[in-house]
Amino acid sequence: MQEFRGKLIERIERTSNVESFRFALKEKLDFLPGQFVQVIFDEKDRKNGALNKYLSFSCASGKDYIEVTKKISESKFSDKLDSLKVGKEVLFKGPMGKCVFNPAHPKIGFLVGGIGVTPAISIIEHIALQKLPTNVVMVYSNWTVADIAFKEELADWEHENQNIKIIHSVVSEKPKDDKIYTGMITKDLILQTVEDYKDRVWFIFGPPAMVTAMQMVCKNLNLGDERLMIETFMGY
């Protein structure tokens, strides 16, 4: 783990309230797909949890930049992040996290909702760019279709790689696209869409309530703890 500075080079709007921030580094950062970093806005008080928070990488490693993605909310941290201008330098600490991609697993799955998708994006982009044989299924739940972050990127990776399958579900509307399911991620949705679910290692990312709900889904599917990789995001 190390501290390093990155210069903001690009901001990308993913949805109306989700944005990605790309930072150029003096040296490439070696991190594992699925890891996260601490963004430090208060350098004097490192224990300031309101301004120093953790964000997952939302890109594959080995690039000339790192990318983090955040749902912009009404918080001091979001305000600080949203006020960043291109060219501004930010201090980071990392990488951190053990809930990472392992090429030894031939089949993996993701149960994610909302902004919890970011570490899954890092892993899936890594698999797509490296043209790895890992078979991937992601079940991705959002409130509405408009809330689906990285929708085009996920569609491209799925189109270009027969080993990648993306399953979308939305909670509060009936989508016009018949390929998008309605409702939350449930046992029945997994049974309906992922025939080989018992053969996969499942990643669960998100806030505590989402993680707890997905753990219950996995329990109802008789998936043991050895099949689960869990990262709980605190301090949204």
C-alpha positions, 0 to 999 in steps of 0.5 A, a space after each residue: 500500500 502506498 500514497 500517491 497523487 493523481 491529476 484529474 484528466 477527465 470526468 465522464 457522466 455515467 447517469 444523471 447522478 453517477 460520474 467517473 473521474 479519471 486521474 493520470 499518474 506519474 507511474 502506473 499503479 499495479 492493482 488487482 481487479 476488484 480492489 479499491 483506493 482511499 481518496 484523501 481530501 483532508 490531508 491534515 486529518 487522515 481520520 476525517 471520515 467525512 472527507 477521506 473515503 474509499 472508492 473502488 477502481 472502475 477500470 482495468 489495471 495497467 492503464 495510463 490512468 486510474 478511474 473511480 466512480 461515485 454516485 453524487 449525493 448530498 455529502 461533504 465528500 460528494 461536494 468535494 469530488 463534484 467540485 474538482 476541475 480538470 488539472 486538479 491533483 488529489 492524494 490517494 492511498 492504496 490499493 486495498 481489498 482482497 475481494 479480487 479476480 482470481 483467474 483460477 476460477 473458471 466461472 464467476 458471477 456478480 450480484 450487484 446493485 447501483 453504484 456497487 457495480 464499480 469493482 465488477 466493472 474493473 474485473 469484467 474490463 480486465 477479462 475482456 481486454 486480456 481476452 481471458 477464458 473466464 466465464 462471467 455472469 453479472 446480475 445487475 439491479 437498478 431502480 430504473 433503466 436510466 440508473 444503469 451505469 456503464 450500460 453501453 460498456 457492458 453491452 459492448 463487452 457482452 457483444 464482443 465476448 461470448 463468455 460474458 453475460 449481463 442480466 439487468 433488472 429494474 425495480 420501479 418500472 416495467 422496461 420497454 426492453 424485454 431483455 431487462 427483467 422487472 424486480 429485485 434480484 431474487 432466488 427465482 431470477 437466478 434460477 431463471 437466468 443462470 442455469 449453472 449458478 452452482 458452478 460459479 464463485 459469486 461476488 457480492 459488492 455494495 452497501 450493507 443492506 444490499 450485501 445482506 439481501 444477496 447473502 440471503 439469496 445465495 443461502 436460499 440457493 444453497 450456495 456455501 460460503 466457499 462460493 462467495 466473495 463479499 465486499 461491503 461498502 461503508 459510508 455512502 
